[in-house]
């Protein structure tokens, strides 16, 4: 009897440790050696993904890359990163939080290159983490919403002859979730800090046009969920409206939720009795789109 009890205790302990290891976030560099265009060897020069896996019994076949905001100058990696990944895990979705390079040290196309590399990495490693390589989304906030929408409007099929297997993968996300996103880089609705950080103080008008993502939507742009508030006095709600209208014209499945009240950068809005309902609309939309 003692031996049986001991065996049960050891088995339980081993199972607990294994589950803890499965659910422990791990950070992975997007390039093992120096990243293309690196201007140093510090942490800020090394783009990465932090993986938030889910236990096998709760797992869906969907993965999401979370792109925190921060005006392209810093990353809101807690309430627009870690908290989002943990919320996705509750839905059984494997999450990856992207750490991308920032201005004023780095400018376009570095940030977009980091996001594209992240999508390619997540797609290549679908069988490793146990999701479908064709069910990979991006969820961006504020300037991270601009980067996510850039990934959804500027993508390629990968290079089949590349020696690096990651670079052989498509960089097109299968869906986008954009929360109070920067979309346009043109007047009058541009968020100037984000634009200057991404492009520098005197950007080429052609580059402004190229990265005003409402102008780059095609029928190949992925299905998109948009959330914003009318009260947002940092990134005007028209950013989401312009993108929604462009998606509608292109025939892309899209859903837009505009709340009246709520300041910029609310994340999941856990402490607002009304605004905290918006993530549930995301969960509903994922189900309707077949990603849950």
C-alpha positions as CSV (number, residue, x, y, z in Angstrom):
1,X,0.0,0.0,0.0
2,X,2.9,2.3,0.9
3,X,4.5,1.6,-2.5
4,X,1.3,2.4,-4.3
5,X,0.8,5.6,-2.4
6,X,4.5,6.6,-3.2
7,X,4.0,5.7,-6.9
8,X,0.9,7.9,-7.1
9,X,2.6,10.8,-5.4
10,X,5.6,10.6,-7.7
11,X,3.4,10.3,-10.8
12,X,1.3,13.3,-9.6
13,X,4.5,15.4,-9.0
14,X,5.9,14.4,-12.4
15,X,2.6,15.3,-14.1
16,X,2.5,18.7,-12.3
17,X,6.1,19.5,-13.3
18,X,5.4,18.5,-16.9
19,X,2.3,20.7,-17.1
20,X,4.3,23.6,-15.5
21,X,7.0,23.2,-18.1
22,X,4.4,23.1,-20.9
23,X,2.8,26.4,-19.8
24,X,6.0,28.2,-19.0
25,X,6.6,31.1,-21.4
26,X,9.9,30.8,-23.4
27,X,11.6,33.6,-25.3
28,X,13.1,32.8,-28.7
29,X,15.3,35.0,-30.8
30,X,13.9,35.6,-34.3
31,X,17.5,35.3,-35.7
32,X,20.0,33.2,-33.9
33,X,22.8,35.4,-35.1
34,X,22.7,39.2,-35.6
35,X,19.3,40.3,-37.0
36,X,19.4,42.0,-40.5
37,X,20.1,45.7,-40.1
38,X,21.2,45.4,-36.4
39,X,22.8,48.5,-35.1
40,X,24.2,47.0,-32.0
41,X,24.3,43.9,-29.8
42,X,22.0,45.0,-26.9
43,X,18.7,43.6,-26.0
44,X,16.9,46.3,-28.0
45,X,18.8,45.0,-31.1
46,X,17.5,41.4,-30.8
47,X,13.8,40.9,-31.9
48,X,12.2,37.9,-30.3
49,X,9.0,36.0,-29.6
50,X,7.9,34.9,-26.2
51,X,5.8,31.7,-26.5
52,X,2.8,31.1,-24.3
53,X,1.8,27.5,-25.0
54,X,-1.4,25.8,-23.8
55,X,-1.9,22.4,-22.3
56,X,-2.8,19.7,-24.9
57,X,-6.3,19.1,-23.4
58,X,-7.3,22.7,-23.8
59,X,-5.6,23.4,-27.1
60,X,-7.3,24.7,-30.3
61,X,-5.6,24.7,-33.7
62,X,-5.1,28.5,-33.7
63,X,-2.1,30.6,-32.9
64,X,-1.9,34.4,-32.4
65,X,1.1,36.7,-32.5
66,X,0.5,39.6,-30.1
67,X,2.1,43.0,-31.1
68,X,2.2,45.5,-28.3
69,X,1.9,49.2,-28.9
70,X,4.0,52.1,-27.7
71,X,4.3,54.7,-30.5
72,X,7.2,52.8,-32.1
73,X,9.4,54.1,-29.2
74,X,8.6,51.5,-26.5
75,X,6.6,48.4,-25.9
76,X,3.6,48.1,-23.6
77,X,4.5,44.5,-23.1
78,X,2.4,43.8,-20.0
79,X,-1.2,45.0,-20.7
80,X,-0.8,44.8,-24.4
81,X,1.4,41.7,-24.4
82,X,1.6,39.3,-21.5
83,X,-2.0,39.9,-20.4
84,X,-3.3,39.3,-23.9
85,X,-1.3,36.1,-24.3
86,X,-2.7,34.8,-21.0
87,X,-6.3,35.7,-22.1
88,X,-5.7,33.8,-25.4
89,X,-4.4,30.8,-23.5
90,X,-7.8,30.7,-21.7
91,X,-9.4,30.2,-25.1
92,X,-7.0,27.4,-25.9
93,X,-5.0,29.5,-28.3
94,X,-1.2,29.4,-28.4
95,X,0.1,32.9,-28.1
96,X,3.4,34.6,-29.1
97,X,4.3,38.1,-27.9
98,X,6.5,39.9,-30.4
99,X,9.4,42.1,-29.3
100,X,10.3,44.2,-32.3
101,X,12.9,46.9,-32.9
102,X,12.0,50.5,-32.3
103,X,12.6,54.1,-33.3
104,X,14.3,56.4,-33.2
105,X,17.2,53.9,-33.5
106,X,15.4,51.8,-36.1
107,X,13.1,52.9,-38.9
108,X,11.1,51.1,-41.6
109,X,11.5,48.5,-43.0
110,X,13.1,47.0,-39.9
111,X,9.9,46.8,-37.9
112,X,7.9,45.2,-40.7
113,X,10.8,42.8,-41.3
114,X,10.6,41.7,-37.6
115,X,6.9,41.2,-37.8
116,X,7.2,39.2,-41.1
117,X,9.9,37.1,-39.6
118,X,7.7,36.3,-36.6
119,X,4.8,35.1,-38.8
120,X,7.2,32.9,-40.8
121,X,8.7,31.5,-37.7
122,X,5.3,30.7,-36.1
123,X,4.1,29.1,-39.4
124,X,7.2,26.9,-39.8
125,X,6.9,25.7,-36.2
126,X,3.1,24.9,-36.3
127,X,3.7,21.1,-35.9
128,X,6.1,21.7,-33.0
129,X,3.5,23.7,-30.9
130,X,0.5,21.9,-32.2
131,X,-1.6,24.3,-34.2
132,X,-2.6,24.7,-37.8
133,X,-0.1,26.6,-40.1
134,X,-3.1,28.2,-41.8
135,X,-4.7,29.5,-38.6
136,X,-2.2,32.1,-37.5
137,X,-3.4,35.6,-36.6
138,X,-1.9,38.9,-35.5
139,X,-3.3,41.0,-32.7
140,X,-1.9,44.5,-32.6
141,X,-2.5,47.5,-30.3
142,X,-2.0,51.2,-31.2
143,X,1.3,51.4,-33.1
144,X,1.4,47.6,-32.8
145,X,-1.9,47.7,-34.7
146,X,-0.1,49.6,-37.4
147,X,2.6,47.0,-37.5
148,X,0.0,44.2,-37.5
149,X,-2.0,45.9,-40.3
150,X,1.2,46.4,-42.2
151,X,1.9,42.7,-42.0
152,X,-1.6,42.1,-43.3
153,X,-1.3,44.5,-46.3
154,X,2.4,43.9,-47.1
155,X,3.2,40.2,-47.3
156,X,4.8,37.7,-49.6
157,X,4.6,33.9,-50.2
158,X,8.2,33.3,-49.0
159,X,11.2,32.3,-50.9
160,X,11.2,28.6,-51.8
161,X,14.9,28.6,-52.6
162,X,16.0,30.3,-49.4
163,X,18.5,28.3,-47.4
164,X,16.8,29.4,-44.1
165,X,13.6,27.3,-43.9
166,X,11.9,30.2,-42.0
167,X,12.3,32.4,-45.0
168,X,10.6,29.8,-47.2
169,X,7.3,30.5,-45.3
170,X,4.5,32.9,-46.2
171,X,4.4,36.1,-44.2
172,X,0.7,36.6,-44.7
173,X,-1.4,36.3,-41.4
174,X,-4.6,34.4,-41.7
175,X,-6.6,37.0,-39.7
176,X,-6.0,40.3,-37.8
177,X,-7.3,41.8,-34.6
178,X,-6.6,45.5,-34.3
179,X,-7.2,47.4,-31.1
180,X,-7.3,51.2,-31.3
181,X,-4.8,50.9,-34.2
182,X,-2.7,53.5,-35.9
183,X,-3.6,52.9,-39.6
184,X,-3.1,56.0,-41.6
185,X,0.1,58.0,-41.7
186,X,-1.5,60.9,-43.6
187,X,-3.3,64.0,-42.3
188,X,-5.6,64.8,-40.6
189,X,-5.8,61.6,-38.6
190,X,-2.2,60.5,-38.3
191,X,-0.6,59.8,-35.0
192,X,2.6,62.0,-35.5
193,X,4.8,60.3,-32.8
194,X,4.3,56.9,-34.3
195,X,4.9,58.2,-37.9
196,X,8.1,60.1,-36.9
197,X,9.4,57.2,-34.9
198,X,8.8,54.7,-37.7
199,X,9.9,56.9,-40.7
200,X,11.9,59.7,-39.2
201,X,11.1,63.4,-39.0
202,X,11.0,64.2,-42.8
203,X,9.7,61.1,-44.5
204,X,9.3,60.6,-48.2
205,X,5.6,61.2,-49.2
206,X,5.7,58.0,-51.2
207,X,6.6,56.1,-48.1
208,X,3.9,57.8,-46.1
209,X,1.4,56.7,-48.8
210,X,2.8,53.1,-48.9
211,X,2.4,52.7,-45.1
212,X,-1.0,54.3,-44.8
213,X,-2.5,50.9,-44.7
214,X,-6.1,51.9,-45.5
215,X,-4.7,52.6,-49.0
216,X,-3.1,49.1,-49.3
217,X,-6.1,46.9,-48.8
218,X,-6.9,44.3,-51.4
219,X,-9.2,41.3,-51.6
220,X,-6.2,39.3,-50.3
221,X,-6.0,41.2,-47.0
222,X,-6.9,38.8,-44.2
223,X,-10.3,39.0,-42.3
224,X,-10.1,41.7,-39.6
225,X,-11.7,42.6,-36.3
226,X,-11.4,46.2,-35.3
227,X,-12.0,47.9,-31.8
228,X,-11.8,51.6,-31.0
229,X,-13.4,54.2,-28.8
230,X,-14.9,57.5,-29.9
231,X,-13.3,59.2,-26.9
232,X,-9.7,58.2,-28.0
233,X,-7.8,61.5,-28.2
234,X,-4.5,59.9,-29.0
235,X,-5.2,57.8,-32.1
236,X,-8.5,59.1,-33.7
237,X,-11.2,56.6,-34.2
238,X,-11.2,57.5,-37.9
239,X,-8.1,55.2,-38.2
240,X,-10.3,52.2,-37.6
241,X,-13.2,53.6,-39.7
242,X,-10.9,54.2,-42.7
243,X,-9.6,50.7,-42.6
244,X,-13.0,49.2,-42.1
245,X,-14.3,51.0,-45.1
246,X,-11.4,49.9,-47.2
247,X,-11.9,46.3,-46.2
248,X,-15.6,46.5,-47.0
249,X,-14.9,47.9,-50.5
250,X,-12.4,45.0,-51.1
251,X,-14.9,42.4,-49.9
252,X,-12.8,41.3,-46.9
253,X,-14.8,39.9,-44.0
254,X,-14.5,42.5,-41.2
255,X,-16.2,43.6,-38.0
256,X,-15.9,46.9,-36.3
257,X,-16.8,47.8,-32.7
258,X,-16.7,51.4,-31.6
259,X,-17.4,52.2,-27.9
260,X,-18.3,55.7,-26.9
261,X,-16.2,56.0,-23.7
262,X,-12.7,54.9,-23.1
263,X,-9.2,56.4,-23.3
264,X,-6.4,55.2,-25.5
265,X,-4.3,52.2,-24.5
266,X,-6.9,50.4,-22.4
267,X,-5.7,46.8,-23.1
268,X,-8.4,44.4,-21.9
269,X,-10.0,47.2,-19.9
270,X,-10.4,44.9,-16.9
271,X,-11.5,47.7,-14.6
272,X,-14.2,49.3,-16.8
273,X,-17.6,47.6,-16.4
274,X,-18.6,48.5,-20.0
275,X,-15.4,48.5,-22.0
276,X,-14.2,45.2,-20.5
277,X,-16.8,43.5,-22.7
278,X,-14.8,44.1,-25.9
279,X,-12.6,41.0,-25.6
280,X,-15.8,38.9,-25.6
281,X,-16.6,40.4,-29.0
282,X,-13.2,39.2,-30.1
283,X,-14.0,35.7,-28.8
284,X,-17.3,35.7,-30.6
285,X,-15.7,36.8,-33.9
286,X,-13.0,34.2,-33.7
287,X,-15.8,31.6,-33.3
288,X,-17.8,33.0,-36.2
289,X,-14.7,33.0,-38.4
290,X,-13.9,29.4,-37.4
291,X,-10.8,30.1,-35.5
292,X,-12.0,28.6,-32.2
